[in-house]
Amino acid sequence: MTKRAGSALVLLLLAGRASASLMAQTPGLPLFTNPRYATGLRVHADLGQPTDQGTAVGDQTVIQGGASFVLGPVGVNAFVGTLRNSIKNAQTCQTTPTACDTKTKVTASALAQLRFLGGGRAAHSVSAFGGASYDVTAYDLAGLTAQQAALLGLDTTKILTIPVGLAIGYHIPLGVASINVWGAPRLTFFKALNCGSACPKSESMFRWAVGADIPVFRLFSVRAAYDSGSKNGVTTASWGVGASFGFGGMR
C-alpha cells in the first residue's frame, strides 16, 4: 500500500507543479482573488508560507500550481498545493517505502469569481467569489476507503474549507507598465470530515487578503499577496508570490 501511495503521490505532485492553477484555499498560502481578469486561459505557479516561518524557503514552504479559465465576467480556477516537505517525503516513498510518512497530504482547491462591477477599460473591478478546498491523502491515492485506512492506523481526518467574499481591485497605469492592486475580505468556513465521533464542530473565521499583480505584455504576470485572520484571539498570516503565463487573465 505504501509504495503505491508514494508512487501516486509523486505523480500528483509533479502534475500540480507542471500545470498549475488558482485556489480556495491551500493552507499556508494567501487566497489570490484579484477581480481584474479578462477572457482567456492561464497557468500559474505560487509559493509562500506562514509569516511565523520567516521568508527563507524551507520544509514549511507551500508550493502550488494550477490553471484559470475566464469567460467574460466569470472566472474559474483550480489548484493543487502541498508543503515542500511533503514533496520530499513523496520522493522518500519512492526510494524507501518503509520510511514513507503516510500522513502526507496535498490540497485540491477551486475558486469561482463573478465580476459585477467595472473591469475592461474601467480602472476599478469588483467581484464576488466562493470556492472550496479538500485534502487528498496517501490512502486516497492507494485506493483505500477511510475505514480501511483507519484499521491500518492512518490519519483519515480531512478539512473542507469554503471561502466566500468580495474582491475589490484597482488598475494603476505606470507609463509602459501597470500594476493591479486589490483587497478581499471573506468569511471562511471549516468542517472536519472522516474523523468519526471525534470530529470537532464546524467553525468560521473572518480573513482578509491584499495583493498586487504586474502584467507584462499580457502574456506573463507576477503577483504577491498577504493574508491574515484571527480565531480565538490568535492571528495567523501568510505571504505568497507567484507567476502565470497564458492568454487573457490579468491585464
C-alpha positions in Angstrom: 0.0 0.0 0.0 2.7 2.4 1.0 4.6 2.1 -2.2 1.5 2.5 -4.3 0.5 5.6 -2.4 4.0 7.1 -2.7 4.0 6.5 -6.5 0.6 8.1 -7.0 1.5 11.0 -4.7 4.7 11.7 -6.7 2.7 11.8 -10.0 0.1 14.1 -8.5 2.6 16.5 -7.1 4.5 16.6 -10.4 1.3 17.2 -12.3 0.4 20.0 -9.9 3.8 21.7 -10.3 3.7 21.4 -14.1 0.1 22.5 -14.8 -0.7 25.0 -12.0 -4.0 26.9 -11.0 -5.9 29.2 -8.7 -7.3 28.3 -5.3 -9.6 28.3 -2.3 -7.5 27.7 -0.2 -4.2 25.9 0.1 -3.2 26.1 3.8 -0.2 28.4 4.3 -0.8 30.5 1.2 -2.8 33.6 0.7 -6.1 33.4 -1.2 -5.4 35.2 -4.5 -8.6 36.9 -5.6 -7.7 39.8 -7.9 -11.0 40.7 -9.6 -9.3 42.3 -12.6 -9.2 39.5 -15.2 -10.0 39.0 -18.9 -11.2 36.2 -21.0 -8.5 33.6 -21.6 -6.6 30.6 -20.1 -3.5 30.9 -17.9 -1.3 28.5 -15.9 0.0 29.6 -12.5 2.8 28.6 -10.0 3.0 30.0 -6.5 4.9 29.6 -3.3 4.7 31.1 0.2 4.4 30.2 3.8 3.0 31.4 7.2 4.7 34.6 8.3 5.9 32.9 11.6 8.1 30.7 9.4 10.0 33.8 8.1 10.9 34.4 4.4 13.5 31.7 3.8 12.3 28.7 1.7 12.2 25.6 3.9 10.3 22.4 4.6 7.2 24.5 5.6 7.1 26.4 2.3 3.9 25.7 0.4 4.2 25.1 -3.4 1.1 25.4 -5.5 0.2 25.0 -9.2 -2.9 25.3 -11.3 -4.9 26.9 -14.1 -7.5 29.6 -14.6 -10.2 30.0 -17.2 -12.1 33.2 -17.7 -15.1 33.9 -20.0 -16.4 37.4 -19.7 -17.2 38.2 -16.1 -16.9 34.6 -14.9 -13.5 33.2 -13.8 -12.9 29.6 -12.6 -9.6 28.5 -11.0 -8.3 25.1 -9.9 -5.2 24.3 -7.8 -3.1 21.6 -6.2 -0.8 22.6 -3.4 1.4 21.0 -0.7 4.3 21.5 1.6 7.8 21.3 0.3 8.4 18.7 3.0 5.6 16.6 1.5 7.3 16.6 -1.9 10.5 15.5 -0.3 8.6 12.8 1.6 6.9 11.6 -1.6 10.4 11.1 -3.1 11.3 9.1 0.0 8.2 6.9 -0.6 9.6 6.1 -3.9 13.1 5.3 -2.9 12.5 3.9 0.6 8.9 2.8 1.0 9.4 1.6 4.6 10.3 5.2 5.6 7.2 6.8 3.9 5.1 9.1 6.0 1.6 8.1 5.2 0.2 11.3 6.7 1.4 13.2 3.7 -1.4 15.2 2.1 -2.0 17.5 -0.8 -4.8 20.1 -1.1 -7.0 20.3 -4.1 -9.0 23.5 -4.4 -11.2 25.5 -6.8 -12.5 29.1 -6.8 -15.1 30.8 -8.9 -15.4 34.6 -9.3 -18.2 36.7 -10.8 -17.3 40.3 -11.6 -20.4 42.5 -11.3 -18.8 46.0 -11.5 -16.0 47.5 -13.5 -13.4 45.7 -15.5 -12.4 46.3 -19.1 -11.4 49.9 -19.6 -12.6 50.9 -16.2 -9.9 51.3 -13.6 -11.9 49.6 -10.9 -13.2 46.0 -10.6 -15.4 44.3 -8.0 -16.3 40.6 -7.9 -18.0 38.1 -5.6 -16.2 34.8 -5.1 -16.7 31.4 -3.5 -14.8 28.1 -3.5 -13.7 25.0 -1.7 -10.6 23.1 -0.9 -10.3 19.5 0.2 -7.4 17.2 1.3 -6.2 14.3 -0.9 -4.3 11.8 1.2 -1.9 9.0 0.6 -4.6 6.4 1.3 -6.9 8.0 -1.3 -4.3 7.6 -3.9 -3.8 4.0 -2.8 -7.5 3.2 -3.4 -8.3 2.6 0.2 -11.6 3.6 1.9 -11.5 5.7 5.1 -12.5 2.6 7.1 -9.6 0.5 5.7 -7.2 3.4 6.3 -8.4 3.7 9.9 -7.8 0.0 10.5 -4.2 0.4 9.3 -3.7 3.3 11.8 -3.6 6.0 9.1 -4.7 9.6 9.7 -8.1 9.8 8.0 -9.1 13.4 9.0 -9.8 15.8 6.2 -10.6 19.5 6.3 -13.2 21.0 4.0 -12.6 24.8 3.6 -15.2 27.1 2.0 -14.3 30.8 1.5 -16.9 33.3 0.4 -16.3 37.1 0.0 -15.8 40.1 -2.2 -12.7 41.3 -4.1 -12.1 44.9 -4.9 -9.3 45.9 -7.4 -7.9 49.0 -9.0 -5.7 49.4 -12.1 -2.8 51.9 -11.8 -1.1 52.8 -15.1 2.7 53.4 -14.9 3.8 54.5 -18.3 4.8 51.5 -20.3 3.8 49.2 -17.4 0.9 48.9 -14.9 0.1 47.4 -11.6 -3.2 46.0 -10.3 -3.8 46.3 -6.6 -6.6 44.5 -4.8 -8.1 43.7 -1.4 -10.5 40.9 -0.4 -12.4 40.4 2.9 -14.0 37.0 3.3 -15.7 34.6 5.6 -14.1 31.1 5.6 -15.9 28.0 6.9 -14.1 25.0 8.1 -15.5 21.5 8.5 -13.6 18.3 9.6 -14.6 15.1 7.9 -13.7 11.4 8.2 -12.8 11.7 11.9 -15.8 9.8 13.4 -17.2 10.8 16.7 -14.0 12.8 17.4 -14.7 15.4 14.7 -14.6 19.0 16.1 -17.6 21.2 15.4 -17.7 23.3 12.2 -16.2 26.8 12.5 -15.9 30.0 10.6 -13.3 32.7 10.5 -13.1 36.3 9.1 -10.0 36.7 7.0 -8.7 39.3 4.5 -6.1 39.5 1.9 -4.3 42.2 -0.1 -2.1 41.9 -3.1 -0.8 43.2 -6.4 -0.3 41.8 -9.9 2.1 43.2 -12.5 1.2 42.1 -16.1 4.0 42.0 -18.7 2.8 42.2 -22.3 -0.5 40.4 -21.2 1.2 37.1 -21.6 3.3 36.9 -18.4 2.3 38.2 -14.9 3.9 38.2 -11.5 1.9 38.6 -8.2 2.3 38.8 -4.5 -0.2 38.8 -1.6 -0.6 38.9 2.2 -3.4 37.1 4.0 -4.4 37.4 7.7 -7.2 36.4 10.1 -7.8 35.8 13.8 -9.5 32.9 15.7 -9.9 32.7 19.4 -7.6 35.7 19.8 -4.8 34.1 17.8 -3.8 35.8 14.5 -2.4 33.7 11.6 -0.9 35.3 8.5 0.8 34.1 5.4 2.6 35.6 2.4 2.8 34.3 -1.2 4.4 35.1 -4.5 3.8 33.7 -7.9 3.8 33.9 -11.7 1.5 33.0 -14.5 1.6 32.6 -18.3 -1.1 32.5 -20.9 -3.7 34.4 -22.9 -6.2 36.8 -21.2 -6.2 36.8 -17.4 -4.6 39.8 -15.6 -4.2 43.0 -17.6 
